[in-house]
Amino acid sequence: MYPEMHHARVAELRAEADAHRLAAAARRPRDIRIRLGWTLVEVGLRLATAPKTAAAVPY
């Protein structure tokens, strides 16, 4: 309808997409650290609450 408006909207959408890509790329290392941290917490909790075996219980 209005080519100027269309071109302006396209430029705006491209700028938003670029900003989103940059933000997502900056967020990735944090996501990995969070997953690793929670995995370590889970492993620690499993080790701390290991089930007692029959051989480990004194008579």
C-alpha distance matrix in Angstrom:
0.0 3.8 6.2 9.0 8.4 8.0 11.1 12.8 12.6 13.9 16.6 17.5 17.9 20.0 22.1 22.8 23.8 26.1 27.6 28.2 29.9 32.1 33.1 34.0 36.0 37.9 38.7 40.3 43.7 44.2 43.4 46.1 48.6 48.0 48.6 51.7 53.0 52.8 54.3 57.2 57.7 57.8 60.4 62.4 62.5 63.6 66.3 67.5 67.7 69.2 71.2 74.9 76.8 80.3 81.9 80.4 82.0 85.6 88.4
3.8 0.0 3.8 5.5 5.4 6.3 8.8 10.1 10.8 12.5 14.5 15.5 16.7 18.6 20.2 21.3 22.7 24.6 26.0 27.1 28.8 30.6 31.8 33.0 34.9 36.5 37.6 39.4 42.7 43.1 42.7 45.4 47.7 47.3 48.1 51.1 52.3 52.4 54.0 56.8 57.2 57.6 60.1 62.0 62.3 63.5 66.1 67.2 67.6 69.2 71.4 75.1 77.1 80.6 82.0 80.5 82.1 85.6 88.5
6.2 3.8 0.0 3.8 5.5 5.0 6.1 8.5 9.8 10.5 12.3 14.1 15.3 16.5 18.3 19.9 21.0 22.5 24.3 25.6 26.9 28.7 30.2 31.4 32.9 34.8 36.1 37.7 40.9 41.7 41.3 43.8 46.2 46.1 46.9 49.7 51.1 51.3 52.8 55.5 56.2 56.6 59.0 60.9 61.4 62.5 65.1 66.3 66.8 68.3 70.6 74.2 76.1 79.7 81.0 79.5 81.2 84.7 87.7
9.0 5.5 3.8 0.0 3.8 5.4 5.2 6.1 8.6 9.9 10.7 12.3 14.3 15.5 16.6 18.5 20.0 21.2 22.7 24.4 25.9 27.2 28.7 30.3 31.8 33.3 34.8 36.7 39.7 40.3 40.3 42.9 45.1 45.0 46.1 48.8 50.0 50.4 52.1 54.6 55.2 55.9 58.3 60.1 60.6 61.9 64.4 65.4 66.1 67.7 70.1 73.8 75.8 79.4 80.7 79.0 80.7 84.1 87.2
8.4 5.4 5.5 3.8 0.0 3.8 5.5 5.1 6.1 8.6 9.9 10.4 12.2 14.2 15.3 16.4 18.3 19.9 21.0 22.4 24.3 25.8 26.9 28.4 30.3 31.7 32.8 34.8 38.0 38.3 38.2 41.0 43.1 42.8 43.8 46.7 47.8 48.0 49.8 52.4 52.8 53.4 55.9 57.7 58.0 59.4 61.9 62.9 63.5 65.2 67.5 71.2 73.3 76.9 78.2 76.5 78.1 81.5 84.6
8.0 6.3 5.0 5.4 3.8 0.0 3.8 5.4 5.1 6.2 8.7 9.8 10.5 12.3 14.2 15.3 16.4 18.4 20.0 21.0 22.5 24.4 25.7 26.8 28.6 30.4 31.5 33.1 36.5 37.0 36.6 39.2 41.6 41.4 42.1 45.0 46.3 46.5 48.0 50.7 51.3 51.8 54.2 56.1 56.5 57.7 60.2 61.4 61.9 63.4 65.7 69.4 71.3 74.9 76.2 74.7 76.4 79.9 82.9
11.1 8.8 6.1 5.2 5.5 3.8 0.0 3.8 5.4 5.1 6.2 8.6 9.9 10.6 12.3 14.3 15.3 16.5 18.4 19.9 21.1 22.7 24.4 25.7 27.0 28.8 30.3 31.9 35.1 35.9 35.8 38.2 40.5 40.6 41.5 44.1 45.5 46.0 47.5 50.0 50.8 51.4 53.7 55.6 56.2 57.4 59.8 61.0 61.7 63.2 65.7 69.3 71.2 74.9 76.0 74.4 76.2 79.7 82.8
12.8 10.1 8.5 6.1 5.1 5.4 3.8 0.0 3.8 5.5 5.2 6.2 8.7 10.0 10.6 12.4 14.3 15.4 16.6 18.4 20.1 21.3 22.6 24.4 25.9 27.2 28.7 30.7 33.8 34.3 34.4 37.0 39.1 39.0 40.2 42.9 44.0 44.5 46.3 48.7 49.3 50.1 52.5 54.1 54.7 56.2 58.5 59.5 60.3 62.0 64.5 68.1 70.2 73.8 75.0 73.2 75.0 78.4 81.5
12.6 10.8 9.8 8.6 6.1 5.1 5.4 3.8 0.0 3.8 5.4 5.0 6.1 8.5 9.8 10.5 12.2 14.2 15.3 16.4 18.3 20.0 21.0 22.4 24.3 25.8 26.9 28.8 32.0 32.4 32.1 34.9 37.1 36.8 37.8 40.6 41.8 42.0 43.8 46.3 46.8 47.5 49.9 51.7 52.1 53.4 55.9 57.0 57.6 59.2 61.6 65.3 67.3 71.0 72.2 70.5 72.2 75.6 78.7
13.9 12.5 10.5 9.9 8.6 6.2 5.1 5.5 3.8 0.0 3.8 5.4 5.2 6.2 8.6 9.9 10.5 12.3 14.2 15.3 16.5 18.4 19.9 21.0 22.5 24.4 25.7 27.2 30.5 31.3 30.9 33.4 35.8 35.8 36.6 39.3 40.7 41.1 42.5 45.1 45.9 46.5 48.7 50.7 51.2 52.4 54.8 56.1 56.8 58.2 60.6 64.3 66.2 69.8 71.0 69.4 71.2 74.7 77.7
16.6 14.5 12.3 10.7 9.9 8.7 6.2 5.2 5.4 3.8 0.0 3.8 5.5 5.1 6.2 8.7 9.9 10.6 12.3 14.2 15.3 16.6 18.4 19.9 21.2 22.7 24.4 26.2 29.2 30.0 30.1 32.5 34.7 34.9 36.0 38.5 39.8 40.5 42.1 44.4 45.3 46.1 48.3 50.0 50.8 52.1 54.4 55.6 56.5 58.0 60.6 64.2 66.2 69.9 70.9 69.1 71.0 74.4 77.6
17.5 15.5 14.1 12.3 10.4 9.8 8.6 6.2 5.0 5.4 3.8 0.0 3.8 5.5 5.1 6.3 8.7 10.0 10.6 12.3 14.3 15.5 16.5 18.4 20.1 21.3 22.6 24.7 27.8 28.1 28.3 31.0 33.0 32.9 34.1 36.8 37.9 38.4 40.2 42.5 43.2 44.0 46.4 48.0 48.6 50.1 52.4 53.4 54.3 55.9 58.5 62.1 64.3 67.9 69.0 67.2 68.9 72.3 75.5
17.9 16.7 15.3 14.3 12.2 10.5 9.9 8.7 6.1 5.2 5.5 3.8 0.0 3.8 5.4 5.0 6.1 8.6 9.8 10.4 12.3 14.3 15.2 16.3 18.3 20.0 21.0 22.7 26.0 26.5 26.2 28.8 31.1 30.9 31.8 34.6 35.9 36.2 37.8 40.4 41.0 41.7 44.0 45.8 46.3 47.6 50.1 51.2 51.9 53.4 55.9 59.5 61.6 65.2 66.4 64.7 66.4 69.9 73.0
20.0 18.6 16.5 15.5 14.2 12.3 10.6 10.0 8.5 6.2 5.1 5.5 3.8 0.0 3.8 5.4 5.0 6.2 8.6 9.8 10.5 12.3 14.2 15.2 16.5 18.4 19.9 21.4 24.5 25.5 25.4 27.7 30.0 30.3 31.1 33.6 35.2 35.8 37.2 39.6 40.6 41.3 43.4 45.3 46.1 47.3 49.5 50.9 51.8 53.1 55.7 59.3 61.2 64.9 65.9 64.2 66.2 69.6 72.7
22.1 20.2 18.3 16.6 15.3 14.2 12.3 10.6 9.8 8.6 6.2 5.1 5.4 3.8 0.0 3.8 5.4 5.1 6.2 8.6 9.9 10.6 12.3 14.2 15.4 16.7 18.4 20.4 23.3 23.9 24.3 26.8 28.7 29.0 30.4 32.7 33.9 34.8 36.5 38.6 39.5 40.5 42.7 44.3 45.2 46.6 48.7 49.9 51.0 52.5 55.3 58.8 60.8 64.6 65.5 63.6 65.5 68.8 72.1
22.8 21.3 19.9 18.5 16.4 15.3 14.3 12.4 10.5 9.9 8.7 6.3 5.0 5.4 3.8 0.0 3.8 5.5 5.1 6.1 8.6 9.9 10.5 12.2 14.2 15.4 16.4 18.6 21.7 22.0 22.0 24.8 26.7 26.6 27.9 30.5 31.6 32.1 34.0 36.3 36.9 37.8 40.2 41.8 42.4 43.9 46.2 47.2 48.1 49.8 52.4 56.0 58.1 61.8 62.9 61.0 62.8 66.1 69.3
23.8 22.7 21.0 20.0 18.3 16.4 15.3 14.3 12.2 10.5 9.9 8.7 6.1 5.0 5.4 3.8 0.0 3.8 5.4 5.0 6.2 8.7 9.8 10.5 12.3 14.3 15.3 16.7 20.1 20.8 20.5 22.9 25.3 25.4 26.2 28.8 30.3 30.8 32.2 34.7 35.6 36.3 38.5 40.3 41.1 42.3 44.6 45.9 46.7 48.1 50.8 54.3 56.3 60.0 61.0 59.3 61.2 64.6 67.8
26.1 24.6 22.5 21.2 19.9 18.4 16.5 15.4 14.2 12.3 10.6 10.0 8.6 6.2 5.1 5.5 3.8 0.0 3.8 5.4 5.1 6.2 8.6 9.9 10.6 12.4 14.3 15.8 18.7 19.8 20.1 22.2 24.4 25.0 26.1 28.2 29.7 30.7 32.1 34.3 35.4 36.4 38.3 40.1 41.1 42.5 44.4 45.8 47.0 48.3 51.1 54.6 56.6 60.3 61.1 59.3 61.3 64.6 67.9
27.6 26.0 24.3 22.7 21.0 20.0 18.4 16.6 15.3 14.2 12.3 10.6 9.8 8.6 6.2 5.1 5.4 3.8 0.0 3.8 5.5 5.2 6.1 8.6 9.9 10.7 12.3 14.6 17.3 17.8 18.4 21.0 22.7 23.0 24.6 26.8 27.9 28.9 30.7 32.7 33.6 34.8 36.9 38.3 39.3 40.9 42.9 44.0 45.2 46.8 49.6 53.1 55.3 59.0 59.8 57.8 59.7 63.0 66.3
28.2 27.1 25.6 24.4 22.4 21.0 19.9 18.4 16.4 15.3 14.2 12.3 10.4 9.8 8.6 6.1 5.0 5.4 3.8 0.0 3.8 5.5 5.1 6.1 8.6 9.9 10.5 12.5 15.7 16.1 16.0 18.7 20.7 20.7 21.9 24.4 25.7 26.3 28.0 30.3 31.1 32.0 34.2 35.8 36.6 38.1 40.2 41.4 42.4 43.9 46.7 50.2 52.3 56.0 57.0 55.1 57.0 60.3 63.5
29.9 28.8 26.9 25.9 24.3 22.5 21.1 20.1 18.3 16.5 15.3 14.3 12.3 10.5 9.9 8.6 6.2 5.1 5.5 3.8 0.0 3.8 5.5 5.1 6.1 8.6 9.9 10.9 14.1 15.3 15.2 17.3 19.6 20.2 21.1 23.3 25.0 25.8 27.1 29.3 30.6 31.5 33.3 35.1 36.3 37.5 39.4 40.9 42.0 43.3 46.1 49.6 51.5 55.2 56.0 54.2 56.3 59.6 62.9
32.1 30.6 28.7 27.2 25.8 24.4 22.7 21.3 20.0 18.4 16.6 15.5 14.3 12.3 10.6 9.9 8.7 6.2 5.2 5.5 3.8 0.0 3.8 5.5 5.1 6.2 8.7 10.3 12.8 13.9 14.8 16.8 18.6 19.5 20.9 22.8 24.2 25.5 27.0 28.8 30.1 31.4 33.1 34.6 36.0 37.4 39.2 40.5 41.9 43.3 46.3 49.7 51.7 55.5 56.0 54.1 56.2 59.4 62.8
33.1 31.8 30.2 28.7 26.9 25.7 24.4 22.6 21.0 19.9 18.4 16.5 15.2 14.2 12.3 10.5 9.8 8.6 6.1 5.1 5.5 3.8 0.0 3.8 5.5 5.2 6.2 8.9 11.5 11.7 12.5 15.1 16.6 17.0 18.7 20.8 21.8 22.9 24.8 26.6 27.5 28.9 30.9 32.3 33.4 35.0 36.9 37.9 39.3 40.9 43.9 47.3 49.5 53.2 53.9 51.9 53.8 57.0 60.4
34.0 33.0 31.4 30.3 28.4 26.8 25.7 24.4 22.4 21.0 19.9 18.4 16.3 15.2 14.2 12.2 10.5 9.9 8.6 6.1 5.1 5.5 3.8 0.0 3.8 5.4 5.1 6.4 9.8 10.4 10.2 12.6 14.8 15.2 16.2 18.5 20.0 20.8 22.3 24.5 25.6 26.6 28.5 30.2 31.3 32.6 34.6 35.9 37.1 38.5 41.4 44.8 46.8 50.6 51.4 49.5 51.5 54.8 58.1
36.0 34.9 32.9 31.8 30.3 28.6 27.0 25.9 24.3 22.5 21.2 20.1 18.3 16.5 15.4 14.2 12.3 10.6 9.9 8.6 6.1 5.1 5.5 3.8 0.0 3.8 5.5 5.6 8.2 10.0 10.5 12.0 14.1 15.4 16.4 18.0 19.8 21.2 22.3 24.2 25.8 26.9 28.4 30.1 31.6 32.9 34.5 36.0 37.5 38.7 41.7 45.0 46.9 50.7 51.2 49.3 51.6 54.8 58.2
37.9 36.5 34.8 33.3 31.7 30.4 28.8 27.2 25.8 24.4 22.7 21.3 20.0 18.4 16.7 15.4 14.3 12.4 10.7 9.9 8.6 6.2 5.2 5.4 3.8 0.0 3.8 5.7 7.0 8.1 9.8 11.6 12.7 14.0 15.9 17.3 18.4 20.2 21.7 23.1 24.5 26.1 27.7 29.0 30.5 32.2 33.6 34.8 36.5 38.0 41.2 44.4 46.5 50.3 50.7 48.6 50.8 53.8 57.3
38.7 37.6 36.1 34.8 32.8 31.5 30.3 28.7 26.9 25.7 24.4 22.6 21.0 19.9 18.4 16.4 15.3 14.3 12.3 10.5 9.9 8.7 6.2 5.1 5.5 3.8 0.0 3.8 5.9 5.6 6.5 9.1 10.4 10.9 12.7 14.7 15.6 17.0 18.8 20.4 21.5 23.0 24.8 26.1 27.4 29.1 30.8 31.9 33.4 34.9 38.0 41.3 43.5 47.3 47.9 45.8 47.8 50.9 54.3
40.3 39.4 37.7 36.7 34.8 33.1 31.9 30.7 28.8 27.2 26.2 24.7 22.7 21.4 20.4 18.6 16.7 15.8 14.6 12.5 10.9 10.3 8.9 6.4 5.6 5.7 3.8 0.0 3.8 5.4 5.2 6.5 8.8 10.0 10.9 12.5 14.3 15.7 16.8 18.6 20.2 21.4 22.9 24.6 26.1 27.3 28.9 30.5 31.9 33.1 36.2 39.5 41.4 45.2 45.7 43.8 46.0 49.2 52.6
43.7 42.7 40.9 39.7 38.0 36.5 35.1 33.8 32.0 30.5 29.2 27.8 26.0 24.5 23.3 21.7 20.1 18.7 17.3 15.7 14.1 12.8 11.5 9.8 8.2 7.0 5.9 3.8 0.0 3.8 5.4 5.2 6.3 8.7 10.0 10.6 12.2 14.4 15.4 16.6 18.5 20.1 21.2 22.5 24.5 25.9 27.1 28.6 30.4 31.6 34.8 38.0 39.9 43.8 44.0 41.9 44.3 47.3 50.8
44.2 43.1 41.7 40.3 38.3 37.0 35.9 34.3 32.4 31.3 30.0 28.1 26.5 25.5 23.9 22.0 20.8 19.8 17.8 16.1 15.3 13.9 11.7 10.4 10.0 8.1 5.6 5.4 3.8 0.0 3.8 5.4 5.1 6.2 8.7 9.8 10.4 12.4 14.2 15.3 16.5 18.4 20.0 21.0 22.5 24.4 25.7 26.8 28.6 30.1 33.4 36.6 38.8 42.6 43.0 40.8 42.8 45.9 49.3
43.4 42.7 41.3 40.3 38.2 36.6 35.8 34.4 32.1 30.9 30.1 28.3 26.2 25.4 24.3 22.0 20.5 20.1 18.4 16.0 15.2 14.8 12.5 10.2 10.5 9.8 6.5 5.2 5.4 3.8 0.0 3.8 5.5 5.1 6.2 8.6 9.8 10.8 12.3 14.3 15.4 16.6 18.4 20.0 21.2 22.7 24.5 25.8 27.1 28.5 31.6 34.9 37.0 40.8 41.5 39.4 41.5 44.7 48.0
46.1 45.4 43.8 42.9 41.0 39.2 38.2 37.0 34.9 33.4 32.5 31.0 28.8 27.7 26.8 24.8 22.9 22.2 21.0 18.7 17.3 16.8 15.1 12.6 12.0 11.6 9.1 6.5 5.2 5.4 3.8 0.0 3.8 5.4 5.2 6.1 8.5 10.1 10.5 12.3 14.3 15.4 16.5 18.3 20.0 21.1 22.6 24.3 25.8 26.8 30.0 33.2 35.1 38.9 39.3 37.4 39.7 42.8 46.3
48.6 47.7 46.2 45.1 43.1 41.6 40.5 39.1 37.1 35.8 34.7 33.0 31.1 30.0 28.7 26.7 25.3 24.4 22.7 20.7 19.6 18.6 16.6 14.8 14.1 12.7 10.4 8.8 6.3 5.1 5.5 3.8 0.0 3.8 5.5 5.1 6.0 8.6 9.8 10.5 12.2 14.2 15.3 16.3 18.3 19.9 21.0 22.3 24.3 25.6 29.0 32.0 34.1 37.9 38.2 36.0 38.2 41.2 44.7
48.0 47.3 46.1 45.0 42.8 41.4 40.6 39.0 36.8 35.8 34.9 32.9 30.9 30.3 29.0 26.6 25.4 25.0 23.0 20.7 20.2 19.5 17.0 15.2 15.4 14.0 10.9 10.0 8.7 6.2 5.1 5.4 3.8 0.0 3.8 5.4 5.0 6.2 8.5 9.9 10.6 12.3 14.3 15.3 16.5 18.4 20.0 21.0 22.5 24.2 27.4 30.6 33.0 36.7 37.3 35.1 37.0 40.1 43.5
48.6 48.1 46.9 46.1 43.8 42.1 41.5 40.2 37.8 36.6 36.0 34.1 31.8 31.1 30.4 27.9 26.2 26.1 24.6 21.9 21.1 20.9 18.7 16.2 16.4 15.9 12.7 10.9 10.0 8.7 6.2 5.2 5.5 3.8 0.0 3.8 5.4 5.3 6.1 8.7 9.9 10.5 12.3 14.2 15.4 16.5 18.4 19.9 21.1 22.3 25.4 28.7 30.8 34.6 35.3 33.3 35.3 38.6 41.9
51.7 51.1 49.7 48.8 46.7 45.0 44.1 42.9 40.6 39.3 38.5 36.8 34.6 33.6 32.7 30.5 28.8 28.2 26.8 24.4 23.3 22.8 20.8 18.5 18.0 17.3 14.7 12.5 10.6 9.8 8.6 6.1 5.1 5.4 3.8 0.0 3.8 5.5 5.0 6.2 8.7 9.9 10.5 12.3 14.3 15.3 16.5 18.3 20.0 21.0 24.3 27.4 29.3 33.1 33.4 31.4 33.7 36.8 40.2
53.0 52.3 51.1 50.0 47.8 46.3 45.5 44.0 41.8 40.7 39.8 37.9 35.9 35.2 33.9 31.6 30.3 29.7 27.9 25.7 25.0 24.2 21.8 20.0 19.8 18.4 15.6 14.3 12.2 10.4 9.8 8.5 6.0 5.0 5.4 3.8 0.0 3.8 5.4 5.2 6.3 8.7 10.0 10.6 12.4 14.3 15.4 16.4 18.4 20.0 23.4 26.3 28.7 32.5 32.8 30.5 32.5 35.5 39.0
52.8 52.4 51.3 50.4 48.0 46.5 46.0 44.5 42.0 41.1 40.5 38.4 36.2 35.8 34.8 32.1 30.8 30.7 28.9 26.3 25.8 25.5 22.9 20.8 21.2 20.2 17.0 15.7 14.4 12.4 10.8 10.1 8.6 6.2 5.3 5.5 3.8 0.0 3.8 5.4 4.9 6.1 8.6 9.7 10.5 12.3 14.2 15.1 16.4 18.1 21.2 24.4 26.9 30.6 31.4 29.1 30.9 34.1 37.4
54.3 54.0 52.8 52.1 49.8 48.0 47.5 46.3 43.8 42.5 42.1 40.2 37.8 37.2 36.5 34.0 32.2 32.1 30.7 28.0 27.1 27.0 24.8 22.3 22.3 21.7 18.8 16.8 15.4 14.2 12.3 10.5 9.8 8.5 6.1 5.0 5.4 3.8 0.0 3.8 5.4 5.1 6.2 8.6 9.9 10.6 12.4 14.2 15.4 16.3 19.5 22.7 24.8 28.6 29.2 27.2 29.3 32.5 35.9
57.2 56.8 55.5 54.6 52.4 50.7 50.0 48.7 46.3 45.1 44.4 42.5 40.4 39.6 38.6 36.3 34.7 34.3 32.7 30.3 29.3 28.8 26.6 24.5 24.2 23.1 20.4 18.6 16.6 15.3 14.3 12.3 10.5 9.9 8.7 6.2 5.2 5.4 3.8 0.0 3.8 5.4 5.1 6.1 8.6 9.8 10.5 12.1 14.2 15.2 18.8 21.6 23.8 27.6 27.8 25.5 27.7 30.7 34.2
57.7 57.2 56.2 55.2 52.8 51.3 50.8 49.3 46.8 45.9 45.3 43.2 41.0 40.6 39.5 36.9 35.6 35.4 33.6 31.1 30.6 30.1 27.5 25.6 25.8 24.5 21.5 20.2 18.5 16.5 15.4 14.3 12.2 10.6 9.9 8.7 6.3 4.9 5.4 3.8 0.0 3.8 5.5 5.1 6.2 8.6 9.9 10.4 12.2 14.1 17.5 20.4 23.1 26.8 27.3 24.8 26.5 29.6 33.0
57.8 57.6 56.6 55.9 53.4 51.8 51.4 50.1 47.5 46.5 46.1 44.0 41.7 41.3 40.5 37.8 36.3 36.4 34.8 32.0 31.5 31.4 28.9 26.6 26.9 26.1 23.0 21.4 20.1 18.4 16.6 15.4 14.2 12.3 10.5 9.9 8.7 6.1 5.1 5.4 3.8 0.0 3.8 5.4 5.1 6.2 8.6 9.8 10.6 12.0 15.1 18.4 20.8 24.5 25.4 23.2 25.0 28.3 31.5
60.4 60.1 59.0 58.3 55.9 54.2 53.7 52.5 49.9 48.7 48.3 46.4 44.0 43.4 42.7 40.2 38.5 38.3 36.9 34.2 33.3 33.1 30.9 28.5 28.4 27.7 24.8 22.9 21.2 20.0 18.4 16.5 15.3 14.3 12.3 10.5 10.0 8.6 6.2 5.1 5.5 3.8 0.0 3.8 5.4 5.1 6.2 8.6 10.0 10.4 13.8 16.8 18.9 22.7 23.1 21.0 23.2 26.4 29.8
62.4 62.0 60.9 60.1 57.7 56.1 55.6 54.1 51.7 50.7 50.0 48.0 45.8 45.3 44.3 41.8 40.3 40.1 38.3 35.8 35.1 34.6 32.3 30.2 30.1 29.0 26.1 24.6 22.5 21.0 20.0 18.3 16.3 15.3 14.2 12.3 10.6 9.7 8.6 6.1 5.1 5.4 3.8 0.0 3.8 5.4 5.1 6.1 8.6 9.9 13.6 16.1 18.7 22.3 22.6 20.0 21.9 24.9 28.4
62.5 62.3 61.4 60.6 58.0 56.5 56.2 54.7 52.1 51.2 50.8 48.6 46.3 46.1 45.2 42.4 41.1 41.1 39.3 36.6 36.3 36.0 33.4 31.3 31.6 30.5 27.4 26.1 24.5 22.5 21.2 20.0 18.3 16.5 15.4 14.3 12.4 10.5 9.9 8.6 6.2 5.1 5.4 3.8 0.0 3.8 5.4 5.0 6.1 8.4 11.6 14.5 17.4 21.0 21.8 19.2 20.7 23.8 27.1
63.6 63.5 62.5 61.9 59.4 57.7 57.4 56.2 53.4 52.4 52.1 50.1 47.6 47.3 46.6 43.9 42.3 42.5 40.9 38.1 37.5 37.4 35.0 32.6 32.9 32.2 29.1 27.3 25.9 24.4 22.7 21.1 19.9 18.4 16.5 15.3 14.3 12.3 10.6 9.8 8.6 6.2 5.1 5.4 3.8 0.0 3.8 5.5 5.3 5.9 9.1 12.2 14.7 18.4 19.3 17.1 18.9 22.3 25.5
66.3 66.1 65.1 64.4 61.9 60.2 59.8 58.5 55.9 54.8 54.4 52.4 50.1 49.5 48.7 46.2 44.6 44.4 42.9 40.2 39.4 39.2 36.9 34.6 34.5 33.6 30.8 28.9 27.1 25.7 24.5 22.6 21.0 20.0 18.4 16.5 15.4 14.2 12.4 10.5 9.9 8.6 6.2 5.1 5.4 3.8 0.0 3.8 5.5 5.2 9.0 11.3 13.6 17.3 17.5 15.0 17.2 20.3 23.7
67.5 67.2 66.3 65.4 62.9 61.4 61.0 59.5 57.0 56.1 55.6 53.4 51.2 50.9 49.9 47.2 45.9 45.8 44.0 41.4 40.9 40.5 37.9 35.9 36.0 34.8 31.9 30.5 28.6 26.8 25.8 24.3 22.3 21.0 19.9 18.3 16.4 15.1 14.2 12.1 10.4 9.8 8.6 6.1 5.0 5.5 3.8 0.0 3.8 5.7 9.1 11.0 14.0 17.5 17.9 14.9 16.3 19.2 22.7
67.7 67.6 66.8 66.1 63.5 61.9 61.7 60.3 57.6 56.8 56.5 54.3 51.9 51.8 51.0 48.1 46.7 47.0 45.2 42.4 42.0 41.9 39.3 37.1 37.5 36.5 33.4 31.9 30.4 28.6 27.1 25.8 24.3 22.5 21.1 20.0 18.4 16.4 15.4 14.2 12.2 10.6 10.0 8.6 6.1 5.3 5.5 3.8 0.0 3.8 6.2 8.7 12.0 15.4 16.6 13.9 14.9 18.1 21.3
69.2 69.2 68.3 67.7 65.2 63.4 63.2 62.0 59.2 58.2 58.0 55.9 53.4 53.1 52.5 49.8 48.1 48.3 46.8 43.9 43.3 43.3 40.9 38.5 38.7 38.0 34.9 33.1 31.6 30.1 28.5 26.8 25.6 24.2 22.3 21.0 20.0 18.1 16.3 15.2 14.1 12.0 10.4 9.9 8.4 5.9 5.2 5.7 3.8 0.0 3.8 6.4 9.0 12.7 13.6 11.4 13.1 16.5 19.6
71.2 71.4 70.6 70.1 67.5 65.7 65.7 64.5 61.6 60.6 60.6 58.5 55.9 55.7 55.3 52.4 50.8 51.1 49.6 46.7 46.1 46.3 43.9 41.4 41.7 41.2 38.0 36.2 34.8 33.4 31.6 30.0 29.0 27.4 25.4 24.3 23.4 21.2 19.5 18.8 17.5 15.1 13.8 13.6 11.6 9.1 9.0 9.1 6.2 3.8 0.0 3.8 6.3 9.7 11.5 9.9 10.9 14.6 17.3
74.9 75.1 74.2 73.8 71.2 69.4 69.3 68.1 65.3 64.3 64.2 62.1 59.5 59.3 58.8 56.0 54.3 54.6 53.1 50.2 49.6 49.7 47.3 44.8 45.0 44.4 41.3 39.5 38.0 36.6 34.9 33.2 32.0 30.6 28.7 27.4 26.3 24.4 22.7 21.6 20.4 18.4 16.8 16.1 14.5 12.2 11.3 11.0 8.7 6.4 3.8 0.0 3.8 6.7 8.3 6.4 7.1 10.9 13.6
76.8 77.1 76.1 75.8 73.3 71.3 71.2 70.2 67.3 66.2 66.2 64.3 61.6 61.2 60.8 58.1 56.3 56.6 55.3 52.3 51.5 51.7 49.5 46.8 46.9 46.5 43.5 41.4 39.9 38.8 37.0 35.1 34.1 33.0 30.8 29.3 28.7 26.9 24.8 23.8 23.1 20.8 18.9 18.7 17.4 14.7 13.6 14.0 12.0 9.0 6.3 3.8 0.0 3.8 5.4 5.3 6.8 10.4 12.6
80.3 80.6 79.7 79.4 76.9 74.9 74.9 73.8 71.0 69.8 69.9 67.9 65.2 64.9 64.6 61.8 60.0 60.3 59.0 56.0 55.2 55.5 53.2 50.6 50.7 50.3 47.3 45.2 43.8 42.6 40.8 38.9 37.9 36.7 34.6 33.1 32.5 30.6 28.6 27.6 26.8 24.5 22.7 22.3 21.0 18.4 17.3 17.5 15.4 12.7 9.7 6.7 3.8 0.0 3.8 5.5 5.5 8.5 9.8
81.9 82.0 81.0 80.7 78.2 76.2 76.0 75.0 72.2 71.0 70.9 69.0 66.4 65.9 65.5 62.9 61.0 61.1 59.8 57.0 56.0 56.0 53.9 51.4 51.2 50.7 47.9 45.7 44.0 43.0 41.5 39.3 38.2 37.3 35.3 33.4 32.8 31.4 29.2 27.8 27.3 25.4 23.1 22.6 21.8 19.3 17.5 17.9 16.6 13.6 11.5 8.3 5.4 3.8 0.0 3.8 5.6 7.6 9.4
80.4 80.5 79.5 79.0 76.5 74.7 74.4 73.2 70.5 69.4 69.1 67.2 64.7 64.2 63.6 61.0 59.3 59.3 57.8 55.1 54.2 54.1 51.9 49.5 49.3 48.6 45.8 43.8 41.9 40.8 39.4 37.4 36.0 35.1 33.3 31.4 30.5 29.1 27.2 25.5 24.8 23.2 21.0 20.0 19.2 17.1 15.0 14.9 13.9 11.4 9.9 6.4 5.3 5.5 3.8 0.0 3.8 6.4 9.4
82.0 82.1 81.2 80.7 78.1 76.4 76.2 75.0 72.2 71.2 71.0 68.9 66.4 66.2 65.5 62.8 61.2 61.3 59.7 57.0 56.3 56.2 53.8 51.5 51.6 50.8 47.8 46.0 44.3 42.8 41.5 39.7 38.2 37.0 35.3 33.7 32.5 30.9 29.3 27.7 26.5 25.0 23.2 21.9 20.7 18.9 17.2 16.3 14.9 13.1 10.9 7.1 6.8 5.5 5.6 3.8 0.0 3.8 6.6
85.6 85.6 84.7 84.1 81.5 79.9 79.7 78.4 75.6 74.7 74.4 72.3 69.9 69.6 68.8 66.1 64.6 64.6 63.0 60.3 59.6 59.4 57.0 54.8 54.8 53.8 50.9 49.2 47.3 45.9 44.7 42.8 41.2 40.1 38.6 36.8 35.5 34.1 32.5 30.7 29.6 28.3 26.4 24.9 23.8 22.3 20.3 19.2 18.1 16.5 14.6 10.9 10.4 8.5 7.6 6.4 3.8 0.0 3.8
88.4 88.5 87.7 87.2 84.6 82.9 82.8 81.5 78.7 77.7 77.6 75.5 73.0 72.7 72.1 69.3 67.8 67.9 66.3 63.5 62.9 62.8 60.4 58.1 58.2 57.3 54.3 52.6 50.8 49.3 48.0 46.3 44.7 43.5 41.9 40.2 39.0 37.4 35.9 34.2 33.0 31.5 29.8 28.4 27.1 25.5 23.7 22.7 21.3 19.6 17.3 13.6 12.6 9.8 9.4 9.4 6.6 3.8 0.0
